[in-house]
Amino acid sequence: MAKFTREEEALLRLFQTSKNRTAEESFSRIFTEKPQVKLAFINENEAFTDGRNIVVDPAMDKLFSDESAVRNTLKFLGLPQESYSPWSTLKMSARSQNIHECLHIIYTQFPLPASYDKRSTTRTRAAILGQIANIIEDAYIEAAGASIYDNAELFLKWRRVSHLFAASPAEGTVDRVLTKSKADMTSEDIRKISYILDYMAGELLYPMLEPPPIRTDCEDIAGKVRPLFFEGSAAPSPAERHEFACKIFDLIEDMIPDSDNDDDIAEIRKLEHKLGGAQTHSPFRRSAKNYVSEGKTQAVTRRLFTDLDGRKTDGADISEQYRLFVLVADAEYTIAFNESCSGDTVLLIGGNSYSAAPIHHNITIYENHPKPDINFARAYSNIVKKYSSVINSYNSRFDRLLKAETVTIEEKKLFGAGISSKYLGDAKKRYWYRKTTEMGVPELAVLLLIDGSGSMLGERRGAALVSSVILHEILSAQGIEHSVVEHRAIFGEPTLIHNVLIDINGKSDEKYNLMRLSANEGTREGLSLFWAERYLSSRSSVENKLIIAISDGVPAHICENNAYVPPVSVKDTANAVRKITRRGTEMIAVALGGEDGSCFDELKDIYPQTIDCADPKDLTGQLLKIIARRLKK
């Protein structure tokens, strides 16, 4: 997955919302005329389809933050330079990938014929046949898009050209798909085949570039397959296009070794960086349930950048279409930004404003209050429904602890229910006492501080999410002040982020923020604890305050020349715990680690009160027991 800066992540969160995903999904359903199509956003540097499901990455190639690449793309396509913005680039990237995959759904046969063709008797043969078919198929669907759909040309050209200029082309690059051994055993014939396929991909898919002279040792075979590539990429039916792929394969079959060699396969798969959509094209791709589609038959009248004979053409005027697209995108960004500002309050705090060690003084703390997203309501409700018996059980238990009637005796009164003999000598005759009955009031404020580092990914993150939901439901019902905060430190940056998912006495719909819990980067727990202490004190006036830190190991964060790693991080966090505890805030750690007990052993050196939770499934029970014991005091 690509590495993003904090600013890039913030923009992606703003863009990759359910609203924008749904908009792209609706577009794909209309475009393909298939209401069953599903679309998802990812940040995995790839876009693909299996014939029904579409996956796109708006951040592909990190193009949205590569201003130079975007401006070069705009210049190449004759589009206005002043229209550049990261938001409109995200929008263009998502839509261009979406359209490309939609065209595959309309015209490509699924499963891919190369995956079950009789020629695919070895992995090497399957890879070669698959790549031949991929070149032909990609060239065809782009020709179909330019020929049939008036408004597709802008996005198809954008996708092709921007990939050329991207400073860090990601999806399908050589570094990603080519894993070669130190002893490269690729045969010379395979190198020739790879070269020829690469050359033909350039001619068909990137005709805007002037091709270099073809190698003399490949002229003969290239001359034979070239007309078949061009004719095949204009063939109207999937069956005809596959037949051309097979004819090309048969011409080079004598060059293909009889047995598999991983280096040979890797050499052939180098081509994927030109094609993109590796998972769409791969003959090795398998699904639990393959979607079957024959693909629509359609004649084409031109190619994306050329006519059918390969002569360059200007194509349609896409300037006005792009201008209108950017106007709409910019308007959407203004709305999204204003909506986020009304709910996402980010406070910048310097580490030197706390009684923390000098190692934290140049660290910036971002206190983030996410705007609740109603789209998480269903997922949240499902958790509440699943664990309703646990919630109801502990609610009843807490009711007995908190809402039992208590009798209070008030003395030194001028009248009352009885006389206190010890005050009979009071000159003002205040020797009466009286009894009052009142309901128990919870004198406790809880802050659940959750480790948001990358090691929490998976079962631990899931356990923390479920436990937070259950705890929130119970504490809310009991009127106990509480907050849930996720903390992380960004590696390589002097940055600490605290996501206040539930604020003390916050709005009821903040509970949906718990579904945002994620896991990445590191932690700088010593500074986070000082922040938590101040946050809790500023939000609550109750006497008993409790910070529960959920963690799966010792804190670690490195930025610039500042290495916050053991043993420094362990000692610093232990000092923070000691100072905060002396000032009156109780602290407990829950060691959410493995069965070997290493996490517990590490954390007990930091927190005098540490609970061992080797099995993440026990986390909810451990947290509720901690609260129950404090309420009994």
N, C-alpha and C positions, 0 to 999 in steps of 0.2 A: 504494500500500500504506500502511496506517495506520502512524503513528509510535508506537512503544512505548517506555516507560521500561525501564531495566535490570531492575527488579523484575517488570514485566509480561512481558518477554521470558522471564525465568526461569520464571514460572508457565506460560506458553504451552508452553515446552519440556517442562515436567513433564507437561502435559496432552496435547499433540499427539504422543503416542507411537504406535508401531505397535500396541501393545496396545489403546489406546483407539480408534484408527482401525478396527482389526479388529472390535472390539465393535460399533461403529456399522454397519460393513459387514454383519456377521452379522444385526443387527437389521433392516436394510433388505432383506436377502434373504428373511428370514422374513416380514416385513410384506408385501412385494410378491409373495411366492411365486415369485420369479425368482432362481434360484441364480447367474445370470450377472451380476447387478448388482455394479458396482464402486463403491467410495466413497473419496474423497480429502479430506484436510484442506488448506486453504490459508489464507493471511492476506492476501487480496486484496479484502476487503469485498464479497463476492458469494457467492451460493449458487444452484446451478442443476442441471438435468439435461438430458440429450439423449435420455432414454427408456431408457437402460441404465446410464450412468455418472452418479454423484451427486457433486457437489462442495459441501462445506459449509465455512463459516468460523466456528468457535466464538467468535472474537473480533469478530464482526459488531457494528458500531456502537460498539465498545469498551465494550460493555455490562458485561462482567465487572469492569471497573474503575470503573464509573459507579454508585456506591452509591445516589445519590439517585434515579436512573432505576429501579433495581431495586426500591427500597423503594416508590416510587410505583406500580410495576407490581403488587407484592405487595398493596398496599393496595387498588388498583382491583379486583383479582381476589379479594379477601377471604382472602388467604393470610397465614400468620404472618410478621410483620416480623422476628422474631428468627432466622428461617431464612436470612437473607442471608449469602452467602459468595461470593468471586470464583470458587472452584472449582465450586460447585453452579450458579452462573450460566453458566459455560462449558459445563457438562454439559447444562443446560436449553437453551441456545442451539443447541448441536450437535444435540441430539435433536429440537428443534422444527423446525429447518431440514430435518433428515433426513426427518421424517414428512411435511412439506409436499411435498418433492420425491418421496417415495415415492407419495403420492397422485396426483401428476402421472403417474408411471410406470404406475400402475394404471388411471387413468381418462382421461388425455389422449391424444389422437391425435398420433403423431409420424411424419413431419415435420408441423409445424403446417399445417392446411388453408389458413390465410391466406397462407402463403408461395407457394402455387401456384394460388390462386383466380383466376378470370378477371377479377375486379375489381381485382386488384393489378397494374395496368398501369403504374403509376408508383410511385416510392418513397414519395411522399406518400400515395397511396391505400393502398399496402400497410401503411404505418405506422398509418393510421387504422383500417383493417379489423383489423389485428393488435391494436391497443389495445382495440378493442371486444371482440374475442374473449378477450383476456386478462382483462378485468374479469369477464366471464361465467365463464371457466374457473376463475379463482381462487376466486370465490364458490361455484362448484359443488363443487370438490374439498374445500373447507372444510366445506360442507354435508354432503358424503358422509362426511367424517371424523367429524363430530359425530353423524351418523345411524347409521352402520354400525359404527364402532369405539369401544367403550366408553372406552378409555384414551387416545384421541387428543385429546379436547377440551382437556385441560390444556395440552398443548404448542401446539396451534393458537391458543388464546387468548393464551398467553404470547408467541408470535411477533408477533401483531398488536399487543397492548397495549404491549409493551416498546419496540417501534419508535416508538410515539408519544412516549414519555417520554425516549428516548435523547438525551443532550446533543449527540452528534455522529453522527446517523444517516448511515451511510456508503453502503451499497449502493444504487445507483440514485438518489442525491440529485440535486437540480438542478445543483449544481456539477459533478457527475460526468458527467451525460448531456446537459446543455444547454450547448452551445458556440455562443453567439450572436455574430454580427458586430456591430461598433459601429453600423452602419447597419441597424437591425432592420427587415427588409422583410416581416415576418409580416403576412398579410392579415387583415382584420377577421373574415371568415368562419372562418378557421382558428382565430383566437382564441376564437370562439364554440364551435366544435367541441371545442377543448381544454377550455374551461370546462365544457361539458356532460359530457364524459367524466370529468373530474375530479370533478364533482358526483356522478355515478352511482357512481364508485368509492368515494367517501365513504359514500354511502347503503348500498351493498351490503357493503363490506368493513369499514367502521368505523361500524356502526350504534349503537355505544355513545356516539358523539358526536352532539350535537344539531346538525343541519344548518342553515346559515344560510338565510334566504329566497332563493329563486332569483332571478336577475336578470330583470327584466321583459322585456328584449329576447330572452331565451332560454326564456321560459315556454312558448311554443307548441311548439317542437321538443322541449323536454324532456318536455312532457306526452305527446307521441307515442311517444318512445323509452323512457320510464321503464317502462311495463308489459312491454315486450319484454325489457328487461334482467332484470327480476325473473322473468319466465316462463322466459327462456332459461337463467338460472343455476340453475334447478331441473330442466331437461330431462335425462332419464336417459342419453342417448347422445351421444357426441362429434359425430356427424353432425347431430343435432337442435340442439345448442348452436351449431354453426357456421351452421346455417340461420338461427337467430335473429340472430346477428351480422351476417349478410348482409342481413337485413330492416332492421336498424338502419342499416346502411351505405347502403342504397338510399334511406332517408328523408332522409339528409343529403348524398346524392351531389351535388346541385346546388350545394352550398356548397364543394365541393372543387375547387381550380384544376386545369386540364388539364395544367400543366407543374410540374416539381419546383422547389422553393425550399428551400435548406438551412435557412433560418430557420423555414419552415413545419414541416419534419420535426422540427427541434429542439423547437419548441413542442409538438408532439404527444407527443414522447418525454419531456417533463417528467413525464408521468404515471407513469413507471417508478418514481419514488421512493415512490409509494404501493403499487405492486404488488410490487416486489422481484423477484429472480430474472430480471433483464433478459435473460440469455442463454437461459433456458428459454423466455421469451415472445417473443423478437425474431423477426419474420418475415424478417429479413435474415441470421439466423444460418445458416451453412453448415458442414458437416462433410465431411471427406474421404470418410467412409462413413456416411451417414445411417442411423440405426436406425429400422426401420419397426414401428409398433405401432398397432393400431386403437383401443385404449382400451376398457375394460370398460363395459358398459351397466349402470346402477344407479339405481333410483329413490331419492329422498331424502325424508325426513319432516320435516326442520327445517333451519334454518341454524345457523351457529356461535353467534350472539348473539341470534337472533330465531326466530320461527316462519316458515313459508313466506310469510305475508302481511306480514312485516316488523315484527310486534309483538315488543317485547323480552321475552325469557324469561330465567329464572335458569339454565337448563341443569342439567347434572349437578353434584353436589357433588364438587369437585376437591381439597378441602383435605387429606383423608386420603391421597389418591394423591400429592400433592405432598410431604407430610410423609415418607412412606416413600421417595420418590425422593431427597429431601435426605439422609435417614439413610444410604442406600446411597452417595450421592455423597461425603458426609463421611468415610465409612469408606474409600472408595477413595482419597481424598486423603491420609488418614493413612498408608495403606500406601505410596502413591507417594512421599510426602515422606520417610518413613523409609528407603525403598529408595534414594532419591537421596542422602540424608545419609550412607548407608553407603559411597557411592562418590564423591560430589561434594564435595570438600573445598575450601572457598573461604577463602583467607587474605587479610585486608585489610592492605595495606602502604601507608604514606604515602610520597609522593615525596621528602619531606625526609629520609628515612632513607638516602638514597644520596648519593654525591658529585656529584649533578646540579646544574644551574643553578637559581637561585631560581624561575624560571618554572615549575618542576615541583613546588615544595614543597607546594602545596595539592591536588595530584593524588592520588587514591586508586587503588591498584593492586589488582585482584581477580585472585588466582591460582586458577584453576579447574582441577580435576582431574576430568573427566567420568567417570561410571561407564560401563564398556564395555557396548555394546548388541549382544547376539548377533544381533539382527535385521539387522545390517549384514554378517554373516558371508558371505552369498552374494555380495553386491556386491564385497566385498573379494577373495573367492576368484576371482571372474571377472577381476579386474584381474591377479591373480597368474598365472592361467592364460594370459591373453592375452600377457603379457610374460615368460613363463617362459624363453624363449630368452635374453633380455637378462639376466635374473637368473642363469641358469646360467653364462653366459659370464663375467660379472664375478665370480661366486663362484669360478670356476676361476682367474681372473687374480689375485684377492686371495689365494687359497690359495697361489699361488706366491710372492707377496710376503711373506706372513706366516708360512707354515708350512714354509719351507725350513730345513734344519738349519744352525745356525751354530756355529762353534767359538770358544770363549772360553778365553783363557789366564789362569790364575790364578798369580801369582808370590808370592815370599817364603813358600814352604812348607817345612816340615821334611823332607818327602819328596815324591817325584813322579816324572814321566816324564823329566825332564832338568834340567840345571843352567843358571842364568842367570849368566853370568860377571860381570855388573855388580854382583851381590850376594855375590860370593865373600868379601868382607871383612866380611860381617855377623857380629858376635860371637855371635849366637844360631844361627848356621849355617842361616839361612833363605834358602838360595840355590837351592832347588829350585822348579821350576814344574810345573804339570800342566794338561792340556787337558780341557775338558768340552764335550760336545755337547748343545745344547738347541734346542727349537723356538722360532721367533720369537714374541714376545708383542706384540700391538698396543698401542702406547703412545699412544693417541689417544682423545679424547672429543669428540664432535661434537654441536652443537646447531643444528638447522635452524629458523630463526626466519622464519616465513611472514607476509607482509603480508596482513592480513585485511580491508583496506579495501574500500569498494564498487567501486572501479575494477578490482579483481581479478575481478569477476564475469564468468562465461563461460569462454572458452578458457583464460585464464590460471589461473583457479581450478582448472579441470579438469587442467591440466598440473601444477600444484603438488600436487594430490591424487595423481595417478598416480605422479609422481616420488617422493613421500613413501613410498608403498607399496613401490615397487621398492627404494628406498634402505634402508628398514627391513628388508625381507626379506634383503638382502645383508649389511648390518651385523650383523644378529642372527645369521646363519649364521657370521660371522667372529668373533663375540664382541667386537665393537667397541662401546664404550659410546656411546649416542646418545639424543637426545631430539628430539621434534618439537613445536614450540609455535606457535600461531596468536595474533597480537596485533592489537588494534584499540583505538582511542580513541572514546568516544561523544560525538558532537557535541552541544553544549549542556550537557554534564555534565562535571564534573572527574573523569572516570572512565577508567581504563585497564584493559583486560581481557586477561589472558594465559591462553589455554586450553592446558593441558599435555596434548596428545593422547597422546603417548607419553613416559613418564617414564624417566629413566635407571635401568636395572635394575628396571623396572616389571613388571607381570604380562603374560603373553603375550597375553591377550585385549584388551589396550589397543590393539592394532593396529587394531581395528575403529573406534576413535575417529577415525581418519584420514578416514573417510567423512563426518565432521561438518564438514569444512572448509567455510567459508562466506565470503561477501564482503559487507560493509556498513560504514557509518560511515567513520572516518578512522584516522590513526595518529599516535603521539607517539613516534617512533623513538628519539630521544635517551634518554628515560627507559627505554624498553623494553630498550635495549642494556645499561644499567646493571643492570637487573633480570636480564637473561640472564647477564651475567658472574657475578653473585652466585649465581644458581641453579646454574650449571655448576660453580662452585667448591665449593658446598656438597654437590653430588651425586657428584662424581668426584675421585679423588685422583691421577689420572694427570697426568704433567707437561705433555703437549702437549694443549692445549684449542683447539678451533676453533669459531667461530660463523659459520654461513653464513646471511646475510640475503637472502631472496628478496623482491624488491620491484619494483613497476612504476612507481615515481616517488617524488618527494620527499614527506616527511611533512607532514601538515596536520591541525590539530585546533583548533577554537574552542569555548571554553566561558566563559560569563560575560564578564569583561573580560580573558580570557587568550587571546590570538591566537597560536597556534603555527603560523605559516605562513612560507613563504619571504619574505625571506632569513633570518629568525630561525631557523626550524626547520632549515634547511640548515647554518648555522653551528653551532648547538647540537649537532646529530647528528655533525658532523665533529669537534667537540671531544670528544664522548663516545668516538668511535672512536679518537681519538689517545690518550686517557687509558687506555682499556681495553687497547689494543695495547701501550703502554709497561709495563703491569702483567703482561704475559706471555700474554694470550689473543689468538690470531690471529683476524683478522676478514676475511671475504671477502663481497662483495655480488654477487648475480646480478641483472643488470638485465633484467627480464622485460618488455621494451617492444616498441614497434613498429619497423618497418623504417627509419623516419626517424632512428633513433639518438638521439632526444632523451632517452629514459630513461637510456641509458648515459652521455650527456654530463652529465645531472643527478647521477647517483649517483657518478660518478668524482670529483666535487668533494667528496664526503662520505667515500667509502671509497677509500683508496690502491689496494687490490686489488679491482678490479671486473671481472666477466666479462660480456661482451655476449651476451645471448640474445634476439635479435630475434624468432625463431620459437619459440613455447612448446613445440613438439614436440621441440626440442633440449634442453629443460631437464634431462631425466633424464641424458643423456650428459654434459652440463656438470658436473652434481653429482658423478657417478661419477669423472670425470677429476680433479676437485678432490681427492677422497678418495684416489684412487690415487697422485697426486703426493705427498701428505703421507705416505703409507705407505712410499714409496721413500726418504724422507730418512733 
